[in-house]
Amino acid sequence: MEITERIGDVQTQAMTLWWLGHLAEEQGEYTKAISYLQPALEILQRLKSPDTESVSASLDRVMGNS
């Protein structure tokens, strides 16, 4: 993550956060999952990424479980 931040690769940063959020969700750590998914969603929204909808759905699912 630190490397992607330094080089400004925000797309990779967002995808990494999404993956970490997914892993935290699978472990039942919903608060941690939200802490990863929320910034991922914000980045992808700024980029107008097609992945925005998938991350938003993940975040909605996690928030429903927390």
N, CA, C, O and CB atoms as a CASP TS submission, in Angstrom:
PFRMAT TS
TARGET T0000
AUTHOR 0000-0000-0000
METHOD Language model
MODEL 1
PARENT N/A
ATOM      1  N   MET     1       0.824  -1.188   0.000  1.00  0.00           N
ATOM      2  CA  MET     1       0.000   0.000   0.000  1.00  0.00           C
ATOM      3  C   MET     1       0.868   1.251   0.000  1.00  0.00           C
ATOM      4  O   MET     1       0.580   2.210  -0.717  1.00  0.00           O
ATOM      5  CB  MET     1      -0.937  -0.002   1.201  1.00  0.00           C
ATOM      6  N   GLU     2       1.911   1.243   0.789  1.00  0.00           N
ATOM      7  CA  GLU     2       2.766   2.428   0.876  1.00  0.00           C
ATOM      8  C   GLU     2       3.361   2.778  -0.492  1.00  0.00           C
ATOM      9  O   GLU     2       3.454   3.949  -0.859  1.00  0.00           O
ATOM     10  CB  GLU     2       3.893   2.200   1.900  1.00  0.00           C
ATOM     11  N   ILE     3       3.754   1.762  -1.225  1.00  0.00           N
ATOM     12  CA  ILE     3       4.357   2.000  -2.544  1.00  0.00           C
ATOM     13  C   ILE     3       3.323   2.613  -3.492  1.00  0.00           C
ATOM     14  O   ILE     3       3.628   3.569  -4.205  1.00  0.00           O
ATOM     15  CB  ILE     3       4.917   0.676  -3.140  1.00  0.00           C
ATOM     16  N   THR     4       2.107   2.070  -3.502  1.00  0.00           N
ATOM     17  CA  THR     4       1.092   2.626  -4.407  1.00  0.00           C
ATOM     18  C   THR     4       0.753   4.060  -4.040  1.00  0.00           C
ATOM     19  O   THR     4       0.472   4.875  -4.919  1.00  0.00           O
ATOM     20  CB  THR     4      -0.176   1.770  -4.380  1.00  0.00           C
ATOM     21  N   GLU     5       0.776   4.378  -2.755  1.00  0.00           N
ATOM     22  CA  GLU     5       0.539   5.759  -2.333  1.00  0.00           C
ATOM     23  C   GLU     5       1.660   6.665  -2.822  1.00  0.00           C
ATOM     24  O   GLU     5       1.402   7.760  -3.323  1.00  0.00           O
ATOM     25  CB  GLU     5       0.414   5.845  -0.800  1.00  0.00           C
ATOM     26  N   ARG     6       2.898   6.215  -2.678  1.00  0.00           N
ATOM     27  CA  ARG     6       4.043   7.039  -3.078  1.00  0.00           C
ATOM     28  C   ARG     6       4.073   7.311  -4.564  1.00  0.00           C
ATOM     29  O   ARG     6       4.427   8.410  -4.992  1.00  0.00           O
ATOM     30  CB  ARG     6       5.328   6.376  -2.668  1.00  0.00           C
ATOM     31  N   ILE     7       3.702   6.312  -5.360  1.00  0.00           N
ATOM     32  CA  ILE     7       3.767   6.521  -6.804  1.00  0.00           C
ATOM     33  C   ILE     7       2.456   7.056  -7.374  1.00  0.00           C
ATOM     34  O   ILE     7       2.363   7.326  -8.572  1.00  0.00           O
ATOM     35  CB  ILE     7       4.132   5.226  -7.496  1.00  0.00           C
ATOM     36  N   GLY     8       1.454   7.208  -6.529  1.00  0.00           N
ATOM     37  CA  GLY     8       0.198   7.790  -6.966  1.00  0.00           C
ATOM     38  C   GLY     8      -0.705   6.838  -7.738  1.00  0.00           C
ATOM     39  O   GLY     8      -1.567   7.289  -8.492  1.00  0.00           O
ATOM     40  N   ASP     9      -0.527   5.548  -7.567  1.00  0.00           N
ATOM     41  CA  ASP     9      -1.355   4.560  -8.252  1.00  0.00           C
ATOM     42  C   ASP     9      -2.623   4.329  -7.429  1.00  0.00           C
ATOM     43  O   ASP     9      -2.735   3.344  -6.699  1.00  0.00           O
ATOM     44  CB  ASP     9      -0.575   3.222  -8.467  1.00  0.00           C
ATOM     45  N   VAL    10      -3.562   5.244  -7.560  1.00  0.00           N
ATOM     46  CA  VAL    10      -4.753   5.179  -6.713  1.00  0.00           C
ATOM     47  C   VAL    10      -5.691   4.040  -7.102  1.00  0.00           C
ATOM     48  O   VAL    10      -6.406   3.520  -6.246  1.00  0.00           O
ATOM     49  CB  VAL    10      -5.500   6.489  -6.777  1.00  0.00           C
ATOM     50  N   GLN    11      -5.702   3.643  -8.373  1.00  0.00           N
ATOM     51  CA  GLN    11      -6.542   2.520  -8.789  1.00  0.00           C
ATOM     52  C   GLN    11      -6.093   1.246  -8.064  1.00  0.00           C
ATOM     53  O   GLN    11      -6.924   0.514  -7.527  1.00  0.00           O
ATOM     54  CB  GLN    11      -6.480   2.325 -10.334  1.00  0.00           C
ATOM     55  N   THR    12      -4.799   0.984  -8.048  1.00  0.00           N
ATOM     56  CA  THR    12      -4.281  -0.196  -7.351  1.00  0.00           C
ATOM     57  C   THR    12      -4.512  -0.071  -5.854  1.00  0.00           C
ATOM     58  O   THR    12      -4.828  -1.058  -5.190  1.00  0.00           O
ATOM     59  CB  THR    12      -2.782  -0.388  -7.645  1.00  0.00           C
ATOM     60  N   GLN    13      -4.360   1.113  -5.326  1.00  0.00           N
ATOM     61  CA  GLN    13      -4.612   1.334  -3.903  1.00  0.00           C
ATOM     62  C   GLN    13      -6.064   0.983  -3.572  1.00  0.00           C
ATOM     63  O   GLN    13      -6.330   0.295  -2.587  1.00  0.00           O
ATOM     64  CB  GLN    13      -4.305   2.805  -3.512  1.00  0.00           C
ATOM     65  N   ALA    14      -6.990   1.452  -4.391  1.00  0.00           N
ATOM     66  CA  ALA    14      -8.406   1.169  -4.149  1.00  0.00           C
ATOM     67  C   ALA    14      -8.696  -0.326  -4.232  1.00  0.00           C
ATOM     68  O   ALA    14      -9.447  -0.861  -3.416  1.00  0.00           O
ATOM     69  CB  ALA    14      -9.278   1.926  -5.154  1.00  0.00           C
ATOM     70  N   MET    15      -8.103  -0.999  -5.214  1.00  0.00           N
ATOM     71  CA  MET    15      -8.349  -2.427  -5.365  1.00  0.00           C
ATOM     72  C   MET    15      -7.749  -3.215  -4.201  1.00  0.00           C
ATOM     73  O   MET    15      -8.316  -4.220  -3.771  1.00  0.00           O
ATOM     74  CB  MET    15      -7.774  -2.925  -6.693  1.00  0.00           C
ATOM     75  N   THR    16      -6.615  -2.766  -3.697  1.00  0.00           N
ATOM     76  CA  THR    16      -5.998  -3.408  -2.536  1.00  0.00           C
ATOM     77  C   THR    16      -6.886  -3.237  -1.307  1.00  0.00           C
ATOM     78  O   THR    16      -7.091  -4.183  -0.546  1.00  0.00           O
ATOM     79  CB  THR    16      -4.593  -2.823  -2.270  1.00  0.00           C
ATOM     80  N   LEU    17      -7.407  -2.035  -1.116  1.00  0.00           N
ATOM     81  CA  LEU    17      -8.319  -1.786   0.006  1.00  0.00           C
ATOM     82  C   LEU    17      -9.569  -2.648  -0.110  1.00  0.00           C
ATOM     83  O   LEU    17     -10.058  -3.178   0.888  1.00  0.00           O
ATOM     84  CB  LEU    17      -8.707  -0.300   0.067  1.00  0.00           C
ATOM     85  N   TRP    18     -10.084  -2.785  -1.322  1.00  0.00           N
ATOM     86  CA  TRP    18     -11.273  -3.612  -1.554  1.00  0.00           C
ATOM     87  C   TRP    18     -10.973  -5.060  -1.164  1.00  0.00           C
ATOM     88  O   TRP    18     -11.777  -5.702  -0.489  1.00  0.00           O
ATOM     89  CB  TRP    18     -11.727  -3.529  -3.044  1.00  0.00           C
ATOM     90  N   TRP    19      -9.826  -5.569  -1.585  1.00  0.00           N
ATOM     91  CA  TRP    19      -9.444  -6.946  -1.266  1.00  0.00           C
ATOM     92  C   TRP    19      -9.277  -7.131   0.242  1.00  0.00           C
ATOM     93  O   TRP    19      -9.730  -8.132   0.798  1.00  0.00           O
ATOM     94  CB  TRP    19      -8.142  -7.324  -1.994  1.00  0.00           C
ATOM     95  N   LEU    20      -8.630  -6.175   0.903  1.00  0.00           N
ATOM     96  CA  LEU    20      -8.463  -6.253   2.358  1.00  0.00           C
ATOM     97  C   LEU    20      -9.822  -6.222   3.054  1.00  0.00           C
ATOM     98  O   LEU    20     -10.040  -6.928   4.038  1.00  0.00           O
ATOM     99  CB  LEU    20      -7.576  -5.095   2.866  1.00  0.00           C
ATOM    100  N   GLY    21     -10.717  -5.410   2.543  1.00  0.00           N
ATOM    101  CA  GLY    21     -12.070  -5.357   3.095  1.00  0.00           C
ATOM    102  C   GLY    21     -12.788  -6.681   2.937  1.00  0.00           C
ATOM    103  O   GLY    21     -13.479  -7.140   3.847  1.00  0.00           O
ATOM    104  N   HIS    22     -12.621  -7.288   1.781  1.00  0.00           N
ATOM    105  CA  HIS    22     -13.230  -8.598   1.526  1.00  0.00           C
ATOM    106  C   HIS    22     -12.688  -9.645   2.510  1.00  0.00           C
ATOM    107  O   HIS    22     -13.451 -10.424   3.080  1.00  0.00           O
ATOM    108  CB  HIS    22     -12.962  -9.046   0.062  1.00  0.00           C
ATOM    109  N   LEU    23     -11.389  -9.653   2.697  1.00  0.00           N
ATOM    110  CA  LEU    23     -10.786 -10.613   3.635  1.00  0.00           C
ATOM    111  C   LEU    23     -11.270 -10.388   5.060  1.00  0.00           C
ATOM    112  O   LEU    23     -11.574 -11.341   5.778  1.00  0.00           O
ATOM    113  CB  LEU    23      -9.262 -10.514   3.589  1.00  0.00           C
ATOM    114  N   ALA    24     -11.341  -9.122   5.466  1.00  0.00           N
ATOM    115  CA  ALA    24     -11.831  -8.817   6.816  1.00  0.00           C
ATOM    116  C   ALA    24     -13.284  -9.264   6.976  1.00  0.00           C
ATOM    117  O   ALA    24     -13.672  -9.776   8.026  1.00  0.00           O
ATOM    118  CB  ALA    24     -11.703  -7.305   7.110  1.00  0.00           C
ATOM    119  N   GLU    25     -14.085  -9.066   5.923  1.00  0.00           N
ATOM    120  CA  GLU    25     -15.483  -9.507   5.977  1.00  0.00           C
ATOM    121  C   GLU    25     -15.560 -11.020   6.146  1.00  0.00           C
ATOM    122  O   GLU    25     -16.344 -11.513   6.957  1.00  0.00           O
ATOM    123  CB  GLU    25     -16.240  -9.076   4.702  1.00  0.00           C
ATOM    124  N   GLU    26     -14.765 -11.751   5.401  1.00  0.00           N
ATOM    125  CA  GLU    26     -14.769 -13.206   5.503  1.00  0.00           C
ATOM    126  C   GLU    26     -14.396 -13.689   6.900  1.00  0.00           C
ATOM    127  O   GLU    26     -14.826 -14.760   7.329  1.00  0.00           O
ATOM    128  CB  GLU    26     -13.818 -13.797   4.488  1.00  0.00           C
ATOM    129  N   GLN    27     -13.599 -12.899   7.603  1.00  0.00           N
ATOM    130  CA  GLN    27     -13.192 -13.252   8.961  1.00  0.00           C
ATOM    131  C   GLN    27     -14.171 -12.728  10.006  1.00  0.00           C
ATOM    132  O   GLN    27     -13.958 -12.898  11.206  1.00  0.00           O
ATOM    133  CB  GLN    27     -11.801 -12.713   9.245  1.00  0.00           C
ATOM    134  N   GLY    28     -15.238 -12.094   9.548  1.00  0.00           N
ATOM    135  CA  GLY    28     -16.248 -11.573  10.468  1.00  0.00           C
ATOM    136  C   GLY    28     -15.836 -10.284  11.151  1.00  0.00           C
ATOM    137  O   GLY    28     -16.462  -9.875  12.129  1.00  0.00           O
ATOM    138  N   GLU    29     -14.804  -9.645  10.657  1.00  0.00           N
ATOM    139  CA  GLU    29     -14.321  -8.389  11.232  1.00  0.00           C
ATOM    140  C   GLU    29     -14.934  -7.226  10.436  1.00  0.00           C
ATOM    141  O   GLU    29     -14.270  -6.595   9.613  1.00  0.00           O
ATOM    142  CB  GLU    29     -12.743  -8.322  11.213  1.00  0.00           C
ATOM    143  N   TYR    30     -16.211  -6.966  10.707  1.00  0.00           N
ATOM    144  CA  TYR    30     -16.977  -6.030   9.893  1.00  0.00           C
ATOM    145  C   TYR    30     -16.530  -4.579  10.046  1.00  0.00           C
ATOM    146  O   TYR    30     -16.532  -3.829   9.069  1.00  0.00           O
ATOM    147  CB  TYR    30     -18.424  -6.140  10.241  1.00  0.00           C
ATOM    148  N   THR    31     -16.154  -4.180  11.236  1.00  0.00           N
ATOM    149  CA  THR    31     -15.677  -2.809  11.428  1.00  0.00           C
ATOM    150  C   THR    31     -14.398  -2.586  10.635  1.00  0.00           C
ATOM    151  O   THR    31     -14.227  -1.546   9.998  1.00  0.00           O
ATOM    152  CB  THR    31     -15.438  -2.514  12.927  1.00  0.00           C
ATOM    153  N   LYS    32     -13.509  -3.557  10.676  1.00  0.00           N
ATOM    154  CA  LYS    32     -12.263  -3.467   9.912  1.00  0.00           C
ATOM    155  C   LYS    32     -12.564  -3.459   8.410  1.00  0.00           C
ATOM    156  O   LYS    32     -11.953  -2.707   7.651  1.00  0.00           O
ATOM    157  CB  LYS    32     -11.316  -4.645  10.268  1.00  0.00           C
ATOM    158  N   ALA    33     -13.503  -4.295   7.997  1.00  0.00           N
ATOM    159  CA  ALA    33     -13.876  -4.344   6.580  1.00  0.00           C
ATOM    160  C   ALA    33     -14.386  -2.984   6.112  1.00  0.00           C
ATOM    161  O   ALA    33     -14.020  -2.522   5.031  1.00  0.00           O
ATOM    162  CB  ALA    33     -14.949  -5.426   6.339  1.00  0.00           C
ATOM    163  N   ILE    34     -15.211  -2.355   6.904  1.00  0.00           N
ATOM    164  CA  ILE    34     -15.741  -1.026   6.554  1.00  0.00           C
ATOM    165  C   ILE    34     -14.603  -0.023   6.443  1.00  0.00           C
ATOM    166  O   ILE    34     -14.617   0.839   5.564  1.00  0.00           O
ATOM    167  CB  ILE    34     -16.777  -0.548   7.607  1.00  0.00           C
ATOM    168  N   SER    35     -13.615  -0.132   7.334  1.00  0.00           N
ATOM    169  CA  SER    35     -12.502   0.824   7.314  1.00  0.00           C
ATOM    170  C   SER    35     -11.664   0.693   6.043  1.00  0.00           C
ATOM    171  O   SER    35     -10.963   1.634   5.671  1.00  0.00           O
ATOM    172  CB  SER    35     -11.612   0.624   8.543  1.00  0.00           C
ATOM    173  N   TYR    36     -11.723  -0.445   5.379  1.00  0.00           N
ATOM    174  CA  TYR    36     -11.041  -0.629   4.098  1.00  0.00           C
ATOM    175  C   TYR    36     -11.955  -0.280   2.917  1.00  0.00           C
ATOM    176  O   TYR    36     -11.534   0.372   1.961  1.00  0.00           O
ATOM    177  CB  TYR    36     -10.545  -2.073   3.969  1.00  0.00           C
ATOM    178  N   LEU    37     -13.192  -0.720   3.001  1.00  0.00           N
ATOM    179  CA  LEU    37     -14.102  -0.557   1.874  1.00  0.00           C
ATOM    180  C   LEU    37     -14.513   0.896   1.644  1.00  0.00           C
ATOM    181  O   LEU    37     -14.656   1.328   0.500  1.00  0.00           O
ATOM    182  CB  LEU    37     -15.329  -1.399   2.088  1.00  0.00           C
ATOM    183  N   GLN    38     -14.703   1.643   2.718  1.00  0.00           N
ATOM    184  CA  GLN    38     -15.139   3.036   2.563  1.00  0.00           C
ATOM    185  C   GLN    38     -14.130   3.869   1.762  1.00  0.00           C
ATOM    186  O   GLN    38     -14.530   4.532   0.805  1.00  0.00           O
ATOM    187  CB  GLN    38     -15.356   3.670   3.939  1.00  0.00           C
ATOM    188  N   PRO    39     -12.840   3.859   2.116  1.00  0.00           N
ATOM    189  CA  PRO    39     -11.893   4.632   1.302  1.00  0.00           C
ATOM    190  C   PRO    39     -11.748   4.075  -0.114  1.00  0.00           C
ATOM    191  O   PRO    39     -11.520   4.834  -1.056  1.00  0.00           O
ATOM    192  CB  PRO    39     -10.532   4.659   1.977  1.00  0.00           C
ATOM    193  N   ALA    40     -11.878   2.757  -0.270  1.00  0.00           N
ATOM    194  CA  ALA    40     -11.819   2.179  -1.616  1.00  0.00           C
ATOM    195  C   ALA    40     -12.949   2.742  -2.470  1.00  0.00           C
ATOM    196  O   ALA    40     -12.742   3.117  -3.624  1.00  0.00           O
ATOM    197  CB  ALA    40     -11.903   0.632  -1.556  1.00  0.00           C
ATOM    198  N   LEU    41     -14.141   2.795  -1.893  1.00  0.00           N
ATOM    199  CA  LEU    41     -15.288   3.332  -2.610  1.00  0.00           C
ATOM    200  C   LEU    41     -15.086   4.799  -2.972  1.00  0.00           C
ATOM    201  O   LEU    41     -15.386   5.213  -4.092  1.00  0.00           O
ATOM    202  CB  LEU    41     -16.549   3.170  -1.777  1.00  0.00           C
ATOM    203  N   GLU    42     -14.583   5.574  -2.036  1.00  0.00           N
ATOM    204  CA  GLU    42     -14.360   6.995  -2.299  1.00  0.00           C
ATOM    205  C   GLU    42     -13.373   7.212  -3.444  1.00  0.00           C
ATOM    206  O   GLU    42     -13.585   8.070  -4.301  1.00  0.00           O
ATOM    207  CB  GLU    42     -13.851   7.688  -1.040  1.00  0.00           C
ATOM    208  N   ILE    43     -12.301   6.436  -3.452  1.00  0.00           N
ATOM    209  CA  ILE    43     -11.302   6.552  -4.526  1.00  0.00           C
ATOM    210  C   ILE    43     -11.925   6.182  -5.866  1.00  0.00           C
ATOM    211  O   ILE    43     -11.763   6.900  -6.852  1.00  0.00           O
ATOM    212  CB  ILE    43     -10.075   5.649  -4.238  1.00  0.00           C
ATOM    213  N   LEU    44     -12.634   5.064  -5.897  1.00  0.00           N
ATOM    214  CA  LEU    44     -13.212   4.601  -7.155  1.00  0.00           C
ATOM    215  C   LEU    44     -14.292   5.549  -7.670  1.00  0.00           C
ATOM    216  O   LEU    44     -14.449   5.713  -8.880  1.00  0.00           O
ATOM    217  CB  LEU    44     -13.792   3.206  -6.980  1.00  0.00           C
ATOM    218  N   GLN    45     -15.033   6.170  -6.761  1.00  0.00           N
ATOM    219  CA  GLN    45     -16.020   7.164  -7.190  1.00  0.00           C
ATOM    220  C   GLN    45     -15.328   8.357  -7.845  1.00  0.00           C
ATOM    221  O   GLN    45     -15.787   8.860  -8.870  1.00  0.00           O
ATOM    222  CB  GLN    45     -16.874   7.633  -5.993  1.00  0.00           C
ATOM    223  N   ARG    46     -14.226   8.805  -7.253  1.00  0.00           N
ATOM    224  CA  ARG    46     -13.477   9.927  -7.843  1.00  0.00           C
ATOM    225  C   ARG    46     -12.948   9.572  -9.223  1.00  0.00           C
ATOM    226  O   ARG    46     -12.909  10.416 -10.119  1.00  0.00           O
ATOM    227  CB  ARG    46     -12.314  10.336  -6.931  1.00  0.00           C
ATOM    228  N   LEU    47     -12.540   8.321  -9.390  1.00  0.00           N
ATOM    229  CA  LEU    47     -12.002   7.858 -10.673  1.00  0.00           C
ATOM    230  C   LEU    47     -13.094   7.512 -11.680  1.00  0.00           C
ATOM    231  O   LEU    47     -12.811   7.245 -12.848  1.00  0.00           O
ATOM    232  CB  LEU    47     -11.120   6.650 -10.453  1.00  0.00           C
ATOM    233  N   LYS    48     -14.346   7.518 -11.215  1.00  0.00           N
ATOM    234  CA  LYS    48     -15.472   7.085 -12.045  1.00  0.00           C
ATOM    235  C   LYS    48     -15.236   5.669 -12.596  1.00  0.00           C
ATOM    236  O   LYS    48     -15.501   5.379 -13.763  1.00  0.00           O
ATOM    237  CB  LYS    48     -15.694   8.081 -13.208  1.00  0.00           C
ATOM    238  N   SER    49     -14.735   4.818 -11.724  1.00  0.00           N
ATOM    239  CA  SER    49     -14.389   3.445 -12.082  1.00  0.00           C
ATOM    240  C   SER    49     -15.644   2.576 -12.194  1.00  0.00           C
ATOM    241  O   SER    49     -16.589   2.750 -11.424  1.00  0.00           O
ATOM    242  CB  SER    49     -13.422   2.850 -11.045  1.00  0.00           C
ATOM    243  N   PRO    50     -15.656   1.654 -13.138  1.00  0.00           N
ATOM    244  CA  PRO    50     -16.768   0.706 -13.207  1.00  0.00           C
ATOM    245  C   PRO    50     -16.830  -0.234 -11.999  1.00  0.00           C
ATOM    246  O   PRO    50     -17.849  -0.889 -11.780  1.00  0.00           O
ATOM    247  CB  PRO    50     -16.662  -0.109 -14.474  1.00  0.00           C
ATOM    248  N   ASP    51     -15.760  -0.304 -11.222  1.00  0.00           N
ATOM    249  CA  ASP    51     -15.745  -1.153 -10.021  1.00  0.00           C
ATOM    250  C   ASP    51     -16.492  -0.516  -8.852  1.00  0.00           C
ATOM    251  O   ASP    51     -16.696  -1.160  -7.823  1.00  0.00           O
ATOM    252  CB  ASP    51     -14.308  -1.445  -9.607  1.00  0.00           C
ATOM    253  N   THR    52     -16.899   0.739  -9.002  1.00  0.00           N
ATOM    254  CA  THR    52     -17.578   1.451  -7.923  1.00  0.00           C
ATOM    255  C   THR    52     -18.806   0.685  -7.438  1.00  0.00           C
ATOM    256  O   THR    52     -19.028   0.561  -6.233  1.00  0.00           O
ATOM    257  CB  THR    52     -17.982   2.850  -8.385  1.00  0.00           C
ATOM    258  N   GLU    53     -19.600   0.176  -8.370  1.00  0.00           N
ATOM    259  CA  GLU    53     -20.828  -0.529  -7.994  1.00  0.00           C
ATOM    260  C   GLU    53     -20.537  -1.786  -7.175  1.00  0.00           C
ATOM    261  O   GLU    53     -21.258  -2.084  -6.223  1.00  0.00           O
ATOM    262  CB  GLU    53     -21.622  -0.899  -9.243  1.00  0.00           C
ATOM    263  N   SER    54     -19.509  -2.508  -7.530  1.00  0.00           N
ATOM    264  CA  SER    54     -19.171  -3.733  -6.798  1.00  0.00           C
ATOM    265  C   SER    54     -18.696  -3.438  -5.387  1.00  0.00           C
ATOM    266  O   SER    54     -19.064  -4.132  -4.439  1.00  0.00           O
ATOM    267  CB  SER    54     -18.103  -4.513  -7.542  1.00  0.00           C
ATOM    268  N   VAL    55     -17.874  -2.402  -5.254  1.00  0.00           N
ATOM    269  CA  VAL    55     -17.389  -2.030  -3.923  1.00  0.00           C
ATOM    270  C   VAL    55     -18.541  -1.504  -3.081  1.00  0.00           C
ATOM    271  O   VAL    55     -18.630  -1.799  -1.889  1.00  0.00           O
ATOM    272  CB  VAL    55     -16.266  -0.972  -4.020  1.00  0.00           C
ATOM    273  N   SER    56     -19.420  -0.728  -3.697  1.00  0.00           N
ATOM    274  CA  SER    56     -20.585  -0.213  -2.978  1.00  0.00           C
ATOM    275  C   SER    56     -21.457  -1.361  -2.473  1.00  0.00           C
ATOM    276  O   SER    56     -21.946  -1.322  -1.345  1.00  0.00           O
ATOM    277  CB  SER    56     -21.408   0.722  -3.884  1.00  0.00           C
ATOM    278  N   ALA    57     -21.648  -2.372  -3.302  1.00  0.00           N
ATOM    279  CA  ALA    57     -22.434  -3.540  -2.886  1.00  0.00           C
ATOM    280  C   ALA    57     -21.757  -4.283  -1.733  1.00  0.00           C
ATOM    281  O   ALA    57     -22.425  -4.738  -0.804  1.00  0.00           O
ATOM    282  CB  ALA    57     -22.642  -4.493  -4.074  1.00  0.00           C
ATOM    283  N   SER    58     -20.446  -4.402  -1.798  1.00  0.00           N
ATOM    284  CA  SER    58     -19.681  -5.050  -0.715  1.00  0.00           C
ATOM    285  C   SER    58     -19.855  -4.277   0.581  1.00  0.00           C
ATOM    286  O   SER    58     -20.099  -4.855   1.640  1.00  0.00           O
ATOM    287  CB  SER    58     -18.174  -5.149  -1.079  1.00  0.00           C
ATOM    288  N   LEU    59     -19.726  -2.961   0.481  1.00  0.00           N
ATOM    289  CA  LEU    59     -19.865  -2.121   1.671  1.00  0.00           C
ATOM    290  C   LEU    59     -21.265  -2.208   2.249  1.00  0.00           C
ATOM    291  O   LEU    59     -21.421  -2.289   3.467  1.00  0.00           O
ATOM    292  CB  LEU    59     -19.530  -0.673   1.342  1.00  0.00           C
ATOM    293  N   ASP    60     -22.291  -2.194   1.402  1.00  0.00           N
ATOM    294  CA  ASP    60     -23.675  -2.333   1.875  1.00  0.00           C
ATOM    295  C   ASP    60     -23.877  -3.663   2.597  1.00  0.00           C
ATOM    296  O   ASP    60     -24.522  -3.721   3.644  1.00  0.00           O
ATOM    297  CB  ASP    60     -24.661  -2.222   0.697  1.00  0.00           C
ATOM    298  N   ARG    61     -23.317  -4.727   2.026  1.00  0.00           N
ATOM    299  CA  ARG    61     -23.448  -6.054   2.635  1.00  0.00           C
ATOM    300  C   ARG    61     -22.786  -6.095   4.014  1.00  0.00           C
ATOM    301  O   ARG    61     -23.353  -6.619   4.972  1.00  0.00           O
ATOM    302  CB  ARG    61     -22.830  -7.128   1.721  1.00  0.00           C
ATOM    303  N   VAL    62     -21.589  -5.540   4.096  1.00  0.00           N
ATOM    304  CA  VAL    62     -20.842  -5.543   5.365  1.00  0.00           C
ATOM    305  C   VAL    62     -21.588  -4.697   6.409  1.00  0.00           C
ATOM    306  O   VAL    62     -21.705  -5.089   7.570  1.00  0.00           O
ATOM    307  CB  VAL    62     -19.387  -4.996   5.155  1.00  0.00           C
ATOM    308  N   MET    63     -22.082  -3.550   5.983  1.00  0.00           N
ATOM    309  CA  MET    63     -22.779  -2.679   6.932  1.00  0.00           C
ATOM    310  C   MET    63     -24.066  -3.334   7.441  1.00  0.00           C
ATOM    311  O   MET    63     -24.503  -3.076   8.563  1.00  0.00           O
ATOM    312  CB  MET    63     -23.100  -1.326   6.276  1.00  0.00           C
ATOM    313  N   GLY    64     -24.655  -4.172   6.615  1.00  0.00           N
ATOM    314  CA  GLY    64     -25.841  -4.913   7.038  1.00  0.00           C
ATOM    315  C   GLY    64     -25.514  -5.975   8.067  1.00  0.00           C
ATOM    316  O   GLY    64     -26.380  -6.372   8.846  1.00  0.00           O
ATOM    317  N   ASN    65     -24.276  -6.438   8.079  1.00  0.00           N
ATOM    318  CA  ASN    65     -23.844  -7.472   9.033  1.00  0.00           C
ATOM    319  C   ASN    65     -23.246  -6.910  10.307  1.00  0.00           C
ATOM    320  O   ASN    65     -23.097  -7.627  11.297  1.00  0.00           O
ATOM    321  CB  ASN    65     -22.841  -8.375   8.383  1.00  0.00           C
ATOM    322  N   SER    66     -22.904  -5.635  10.287  1.00  0.00           N
ATOM    323  CA  SER    66     -22.219  -5.084  11.475  1.00  0.00           C
ATOM    324  C   SER    66     -23.188  -4.612  12.523  1.00  0.00           C
ATOM    325  O   SER    66     -22.771  -4.126  13.575  1.00  0.00           O
ATOM    326  CB  SER    66     -21.316  -3.938  11.084  1.00  0.00           C
TER
END
